[in-house]
């Protein structure tokens, strides 16, 4: 109930439940990863106590955010272009980030990030993977 839905009851009537494991941070919050892997795994562990694995699609972002001015949401190509050589991959978080000289901070998920979530979905025996607005994200690579 504290999470807003009776997931156990919903799981009985749903064919598939997409777990939104993205937007951990965004324009409404402080700077940070869109979907840090430790957070993704924790949310999935909780969800699996309420919803059968075979009914879960693990959500994955395919976009980025910018803090500190300008457009908040970015496509992957926009994030890469802005970050340039400042792009840093975080193995622990499973995302790219960059701090720009103008004080802006970028975080984004690309094909590498999405593949990490796909591997989690396969390893956990989930129904599948749900990518947020695939068509609007631009090229993932």
BELNOR-V429282 format. One record per backbone hydrogen bond with DSSP energy under -1.0 kcal/mol. CO is the residue of the C=O (numbers start at 1). NH is the residue of the N-H. E is the energy in kcal/mol with one decimal. If there is no record, write none. Layout:
BEGIN
CO,NH,E / CO,NH,E
END
This chain:
BEGIN
1,4,-1.6 / 5,7,-1.4 / 6,10,-2.4 / 7,11,-2.7 / 10,13,-1.4 / 10,14,-1.7 / 17,57,-2.2 / 19,21,-1.7 / 19,59,-2.3 / 26,29,-2.2 / 34,24,-3.4 / 36,40,-2.5 / 37,41,-2.7 / 38,42,-1.9 / 39,43,-2.7 / 40,44,-2.4 / 41,45,-2.5 / 42,46,-2.0 / 43,47,-2.5 / 44,48,-2.7 / 46,49,-1.5 / 47,50,-1.8 / 47,51,-2.5 / 52,55,-2.2 / 53,56,-2.0 / 53,127,-1.2 / 55,17,-3.6 / 56,127,-1.4 / 56,128,-1.6 / 57,19,-2.9 / 58,130,-2.5 / 60,132,-2.4 / 63,109,-2.3 / 64,74,-3.3 / 65,107,-1.9 / 67,105,-1.9 / 72,66,-2.5 / 74,64,-2.9 / 75,79,-2.4 / 76,80,-2.7 / 77,81,-2.4 / 78,82,-2.6 / 79,83,-2.6 / 80,84,-2.7 / 83,86,-2.3 / 84,87,-1.4 / 88,97,-2.0 / 90,94,-2.6 / 93,37,-1.6 / 95,90,-2.8 / 96,108,-2.0 / 97,88,-2.6 / 98,106,-2.8 / 100,103,-1.9 / 104,100,-3.0 / 105,67,-2.7 / 106,98,-2.0 / 107,65,-2.7 / 108,96,-2.3 / 110,114,-2.8 / 111,115,-2.3 / 112,116,-1.5 / 113,117,-1.6 / 114,118,-2.3 / 115,119,-2.5 / 116,120,-1.7 / 117,121,-2.4 / 118,122,-2.4 / 119,123,-2.7 / 120,124,-2.3 / 121,126,-2.7 / 122,125,-1.2 / 128,58,-2.4 / 130,60,-2.6 / 133,136,-1.3 / 134,137,-1.0 / 137,76,-1.7 / 140,111,-1.2
END
